[in-house]
Amino acid sequence: MTPFFLFIYLLKMLPKASIFVFIVLTACTWMSDTKHNEDIAGVKHFYFEFIDHVQSEYSVSMIEQVSTILPQYDYLISKESAVKGWPFYGNVKRGSILLKTEMMPPHSNVNRLSPIKELTNFNKKKHIMRVLFTIESINDSTLRITKESFQWSAEGWHQFSKKISTDFDIKLDNQQEVVSNISKTLIRYTFK
């Protein structure tokens, strides 16, 4: 007996009330799943790259460290992260499934940073952004990092937001603090 005929046979054997209950439960489950999927936060993908006009031992090392820090988590603005203050973005385990209600309105996407080398194709259903960090030397103790954002469309990359530049004092005693400050600033400016 084929599965279809077995299904028909079972339907004839069940009382009509059971069929009605089965249909109602199936419909409710489907509607619940659909509603739940609408409540799940989207993911906005930001692919970053550095352009190093300094090419010093320090700038190369700093880029390596920051490039390791940025993709460790997904980032979002929630009520809790906003209360904590700057950089206002909280981090969650990369790939976590979050509800839009876990974010502070009007935010409805988690932000994911990945190195540009991980961008392999342009999926129209994904939010795809490119972030360019340009590093320049101001003097022996100061680096300027300028952020530019671009959004992908069918025609190519288009500038998405204004350039933002920040100067960083790199002669501080605690270099881990410098790298942490640069990382937090770039996270904040990327999603701004």
C-alpha positions as CSV (number, residue, x, y, z in Angstrom):
1,M,0.0,0.0,0.0
2,T,1.4,3.4,-1.0
3,P,1.7,6.2,1.7
4,F,-1.0,8.1,0.0
5,F,-3.5,5.3,0.1
6,L,-2.5,4.5,3.7
7,F,-3.2,8.1,4.6
8,I,-6.7,8.0,2.9
9,Y,-7.4,4.7,4.7
10,L,-6.5,6.2,8.1
11,L,-8.6,9.3,7.4
12,K,-11.7,7.0,6.8
13,M,-11.0,5.2,10.0
14,L,-10.8,8.3,12.2
15,P,-13.9,10.0,13.4
16,K,-14.6,13.3,11.7
17,A,-14.0,15.2,14.9
18,S,-10.4,13.9,15.0
19,I,-9.8,15.1,11.5
20,F,-11.1,18.6,12.4
21,V,-8.8,18.7,15.5
22,F,-5.9,17.5,13.4
23,I,-6.5,20.3,10.8
24,V,-6.9,23.0,13.5
25,L,-3.7,21.9,15.3
26,T,-1.7,21.8,12.0
27,A,-2.9,25.3,11.0
28,C,-2.1,26.7,14.5
29,T,1.4,25.3,14.4
30,W,2.0,26.7,10.9
31,M,0.7,30.1,11.9
32,S,2.8,30.1,15.1
33,D,5.9,29.2,13.2
34,T,5.3,31.9,10.6
35,K,4.7,34.5,13.2
36,H,7.8,33.4,15.1
37,N,9.9,33.7,12.0
38,E,8.6,37.3,11.5
39,D,9.8,38.1,15.0
40,I,13.4,36.9,14.4
41,A,15.9,39.6,13.9
42,G,17.6,39.8,10.6
43,V,21.4,39.9,10.1
44,K,23.1,42.9,8.4
45,H,26.5,41.7,7.1
46,F,29.4,44.2,7.1
47,Y,32.5,43.1,5.3
48,F,35.5,45.2,6.4
49,E,39.0,45.9,5.0
50,F,41.9,48.1,6.1
51,I,43.9,50.3,3.8
52,D,47.2,51.1,5.6
53,H,49.0,54.2,4.4
54,V,51.4,54.0,7.3
55,Q,52.8,50.5,6.8
56,S,54.6,50.6,10.1
57,E,55.2,47.6,12.4
58,Y,52.7,49.1,14.8
59,S,49.9,49.7,12.2
60,V,50.3,46.2,10.8
61,S,50.1,44.6,14.2
62,M,47.2,46.8,15.2
63,I,45.3,45.8,12.1
64,E,45.9,42.1,12.8
65,Q,44.6,42.5,16.4
66,V,41.5,44.5,15.5
67,S,40.8,42.2,12.6
68,T,40.7,39.3,15.1
69,I,38.5,41.2,17.6
70,L,35.8,42.6,15.2
71,P,34.4,39.2,13.9
72,Q,34.3,37.5,17.3
73,Y,30.6,38.5,18.0
74,D,27.4,39.8,16.5
75,Y,26.5,43.3,17.7
76,L,23.2,44.9,18.6
77,I,21.7,47.8,20.4
78,S,19.5,46.7,23.3
79,K,18.1,48.6,26.2
80,E,20.8,47.1,28.4
81,S,23.7,48.0,26.0
82,A,22.3,51.6,25.7
83,V,22.3,52.0,29.4
84,K,25.9,50.9,29.7
85,G,26.9,53.7,27.4
86,W,29.5,54.1,24.7
87,P,29.9,52.3,22.3
88,F,26.2,51.5,22.9
89,Y,26.4,48.1,21.0
90,G,26.2,45.0,23.0
91,N,27.8,41.8,21.7
92,V,26.2,38.3,21.5
93,K,27.5,34.9,20.4
94,R,28.1,35.0,16.7
95,G,25.2,33.3,14.9
96,S,22.8,33.6,17.8
97,I,19.1,33.8,16.9
98,L,17.5,36.8,18.5
99,L,14.1,38.3,18.5
100,K,13.5,41.9,17.4
101,T,12.0,42.5,20.8
102,E,15.4,42.0,22.3
103,M,16.6,45.2,20.5
104,M,16.0,48.8,21.1
105,P,13.6,50.2,18.4
106,P,13.9,51.0,15.6
107,H,16.7,48.4,15.3
108,S,15.6,45.0,14.0
109,N,18.9,43.5,12.7
110,V,22.0,42.2,14.4
111,N,25.2,43.4,12.8
112,R,27.9,41.0,11.8
113,L,31.4,42.0,10.9
114,S,33.6,39.8,8.7
115,P,36.8,40.3,6.8
116,I,36.2,41.3,3.2
117,K,38.0,38.1,2.0
118,E,35.0,36.1,3.3
119,L,32.6,37.9,0.9
120,T,32.2,35.4,-1.9
121,N,28.9,36.3,-3.6
122,F,26.2,38.9,-3.3
123,N,22.9,37.4,-2.0
124,K,20.1,39.9,-2.6
125,K,18.2,38.6,0.4
126,K,21.1,39.6,2.7
127,H,21.9,43.1,3.8
128,I,25.5,43.4,2.5
129,M,27.7,46.4,3.4
130,R,31.4,47.0,2.8
131,V,33.3,49.0,5.4
132,L,36.7,50.6,4.5
133,F,39.0,51.7,7.3
134,T,41.8,53.9,6.1
135,I,44.8,54.4,8.4
136,E,47.0,57.5,8.1
137,S,49.7,58.9,10.3
138,I,49.2,62.3,11.8
139,N,52.5,62.4,13.7
140,D,54.7,59.9,15.5
141,S,52.2,59.3,18.3
142,T,48.8,59.7,16.5
143,L,47.0,57.6,13.9
144,R,43.9,58.7,12.1
145,I,41.4,56.0,11.0
146,T,38.7,57.0,8.6
147,K,35.6,54.9,8.1
148,E,33.6,54.7,4.9
149,S,30.6,52.5,4.3
150,F,29.2,51.2,1.0
151,Q,26.1,49.2,0.3
152,W,25.8,46.6,-2.5
153,S,23.1,46.9,-5.2
154,A,22.8,45.3,-8.6
155,E,25.0,48.1,-10.1
156,G,27.8,47.7,-7.6
157,W,29.0,49.4,-4.4
158,H,27.4,52.7,-3.5
159,Q,28.5,55.0,-0.6
160,F,26.1,54.5,2.2
161,S,27.1,57.0,4.9
162,K,29.4,59.9,5.5
163,K,33.1,59.4,6.3
164,I,33.9,59.5,9.9
165,S,37.5,60.0,11.1
166,T,39.0,59.6,14.6
167,D,42.5,60.2,15.8
168,F,44.1,57.7,18.2
169,D,47.0,58.3,20.6
170,I,49.2,55.2,20.0
171,K,51.9,56.2,22.5
172,L,49.9,55.2,25.6
173,D,51.5,52.8,28.1
174,N,48.8,50.1,27.7
175,Q,48.7,49.0,24.0
176,Q,45.9,46.5,24.7
177,E,43.8,49.5,25.8
178,V,44.6,51.3,22.6
179,V,43.6,48.3,20.5
180,S,40.4,47.9,22.5
181,N,39.6,51.6,22.1
182,I,40.2,51.4,18.4
183,S,38.0,48.2,18.1
184,K,35.1,49.7,20.1
185,T,35.3,53.0,18.1
186,L,35.2,51.1,14.8
187,I,32.3,49.0,15.9
188,R,30.4,52.1,16.9
189,Y,31.2,54.0,13.7
190,T,30.5,51.0,11.4
191,F,26.9,50.8,12.4
192,K,26.3,54.5,12.7
